[in-house]
Amino acid sequence: MPKRILQGTVTSDKNEQTITVLVERRFKHPLLQKTVRKSKKYRAHDALNQFKVGDQVRIQECAPISKTKRWTVVTEASA
């Protein structure tokens, strides 16, 4: 099964080797046909501490690294 890759914005880099990424998805409501924005935060492994708040990044699923980390940073997303 392929690993999911998501794109989002770094909202926190305070922890060592960890960043928090806000991923937003948009979809059309099935009944109201209105565009809905939902967001979710993921904690991702950043081994080199190279990403800062506001950076656009791509994260990929991985085996659990800690209690909350199940994602790793792949690359910085191009705008």
N, C-alpha and C positions, 0 to 999 in steps of 0.2 A: 504494500500500500504506500503511495507517495506521501511525503511529509508536506504538511500545509505550510505555505509561506504567506505571511501577512505584512502589510505596510502600515506604519504609523509614526507618531511623533513622540520623541523622548520627553517625558514630563518630570522625571527625577533621575539624578545620577549620584545621589548621596551615599549609597552603599558601595562597598568595595566589590568590584567585578560584577555589579548588577545595575541594570537600568530598568525603569518602568516605562512601558510604551503604551500610549493611548491609541487604540485602533478604532476607527469609526467606519460603520457600514451604513449604506443607504439602501432602502428597499421601498417598494410601493405597498401600502396597506391593502390587504386583500379585499376588504369591504369598502373602505372609504376612498380608495385609489389616491390617497395622499402620500407624498414622499415622506418617509419617516427616517430620522437619523438616530442610530443607536451607537453607543460607544462602550468599549470594554478595555480595562487595563490588564496588561500582561507584564510579568517580570521576566526579563531576559538576561542571559549570561553575556557579559562584555569583558572578556579576559584581559584586554589591554587598557581598560578604562579610557577608551578613545572617544566615546560619544558623549555629548553635552546636551543640556536641556535645549529643546527647540529643533534638534536635528531630525531629519526624516530618515528612518531606517527600515530595513526589511528584516523580519525575524522568522526563524524556521523551527518547527517542532523538533524535539529531541527527547532522549531518555531523561528521567528526572535527575536534576543536578542537586537540588535541595528540596526543602519542604514546599516551597512556592515556585521554584524555577523549573519550567518544562520547555523553555524556548532559548535559542541562541541567536545572537545577531549575525546575519549573513553579510550584509553590506550596507553602506549608506545609500538610500534611495535617491535616484536622480530626479530632479524636479520637473 
